[in-house]
Amino acid sequence: MFSNGLTIVSNGLIFFLLALVISGFIITEHMVEILESEAEVSVYSKMEIQEEATWIEDLRKINGVRDVRLVSEEEAYERMSAILGEEAQVLQYFQENPFSAFIELSIDLQNMETVLDTLEIMPEISSIRDNRDVLGKLRDIVKGITFMSVLILIAVGMTTLVVLSHTIRQSIYHYREQITTLTLLGAPMRFIAIPFYILGIWMSFVSGIIATMGAFFVIQSSYGFMMGPIPFIPLPPMTETIQVVAIYILSLSVIFGILGCMLGMVSVKKQ
Amino acid sequence: MIRAQELALTYPTGTKAILPCDFEIKSGELVFLIGPSGSGKTSLLKLFMGSELLTEGSLEVLGQSMTGSQRNIQKMRQWIGPIFQDFRLIPNKSALENVMLGLRFLPHIQEDIHVISEEALIRVGLSHKIKSHVDTLSWGESQRVAIARAMVREPKLILADEPTGNLDKENAVHILKLLMDLRDSDTTVILTTHATHLIEDVKNAVFIHMNQGQMFLERR
């Protein structure tokens, strides 16, 4: 009974770590999705930009361009004022508006390379500015977290399997005389095995519930922490994050429970 | 019923528990396995139950080769009523639940297992202990529950390991009588015993004298 309790607690902690990694993965993936949907390229020209110009119409036809919008000199000035906030008074030192008009292209991130290649060979365009680097770094972060998630998932899987199978073996050893008696009374193997499967799956599931509860409190407090001082981080809805984490952890706990029992049974049979 | 040819059992440690022997036990016979401790009595019973595998020769129990598949041996066990020296009752359960457990895996039992389990306990003189937990029973009562569990299975073969061990003379005689009465229902009963003084006058029985793995069969 005591060792079963320890198994539940230790597996609960392991699943809790996995829950944190999964929630981290969900949040960063959501951030990248949001940023990708807002991927934009700014196009500058030496010529005066007129909205009805043919080359601007050509921009709309490029595969991967979702929208084309002219940003006037005045709008560019206002945007910068908004970004600078209280520091915007520095702009008053300029006698003339230092910003030039440009074209803002909303694009599909998957087609970014094609769009940029096409823009580079257009003679009307003098310079291009994009946020490829930022998105590239974010993608690297997602890759890193995905890799870490897989590693932790493997580690969690192996640890849970070893702990559970050992507990099941111990349990079988504890009841060995009753098992022998039932076997000699003609009990089929499934009748003897089912209680051990129920025990293993139940222990693993309870560990999953403990981990989910722990993750619920951590996610809730983390959201509270992030949404206050750093409100610009695009977080997915909290209930959605908790639901996804709960579904993953509880499903994995059942799967690992079944696998752990199978491993325990096989090792006992071999002996 | 049971046929052995050149049957031998050697344990992995090298101990020769049963030396090569031939014998045949017919249906409905009462068989006493007699001999000192370590003579091979329990090993022979284990071979009959299929919980030990013979290392030489051949053994057939209830038409099933004991060198065959485990699945078939497990099916054959449905026709055996085992009685263990240490009873092997399931703790935290009542006497009735233990007897019912003996019936749970038997497809050939069609009657209400609750009713026939109660009847079996009454037959062994435990009508007043039907609902009692087995942990509260005395040695003699526990042994009688074990016998009821074996008898209620309507077995073709009863294998009893020292069923009178640790019992006073009165209880031992009662239990021997219960087992010997099973001959009337054409059940073969094989039991090991140290209590030779209790079976000196028994007739119509087979006595297998065992000593250091060797055996001598005598029919009286």
Contacts between the chains, C-beta under 8 A, distances in Angstrom:
chain1	res1	chain2	res2	distance
A	177	B	88	6.4
A	178	B	88	7.7
A	178	B	90	5.8
A	180	B	51	7.2
A	180	B	88	7.6
A	181	B	84	7.4
A	181	B	88	4.2
A	181	B	90	7.1
A	182	B	101	7.7
A	183	B	51	7.9
A	183	B	74	7.4
A	183	B	77	7.8
A	184	B	49	5.8
A	184	B	51	6.5
A	184	B	77	6.2
A	184	B	80	7.6
A	184	B	82	4.9
A	185	B	77	7.3
A	185	B	82	7.0
A	185	B	101	6.8
A	185	B	102	5.7
A	185	B	104	8.0
A	185	B	105	6.4
A	185	B	149	7.9
A	185	B	153	7.9
A	186	B	74	6.6
A	186	B	75	7.8
A	186	B	77	4.4
A	186	B	78	4.4
A	186	B	80	7.8
A	186	B	105	4.3
A	186	B	106	6.7
A	187	B	104	7.4
A	187	B	105	5.0
A	188	B	74	7.2
A	188	B	105	6.7
A	191	B	105	7.0
